[in-house]
Amino acid sequence: MGHFGGMHRQHPFSVAKESPPPLRSFNVRGFHLHFTFVNRNQTSHSTSGSSIHRHQKT
């Protein structure tokens, strides 16, 4: 309970409890959008997609 107390002091329990669900949904949606965009980019422009991917990796 002591550990929880510290967290409770930072932000209300209600906010902390309501924060996870929306954030998780947003994260998944964002990731899905990004993944779709990358896939589409690679499919539409194989050379461009490869170049961008290589640049990101480096």
Summary of the structure (lengths in Angstrom):
residues: 58
radius of gyration: 19.5
end to end distance: 45.2
largest distance: 55.5
contacts: 115
relative contact order: 0.07
helix: 90%
strand: 0%
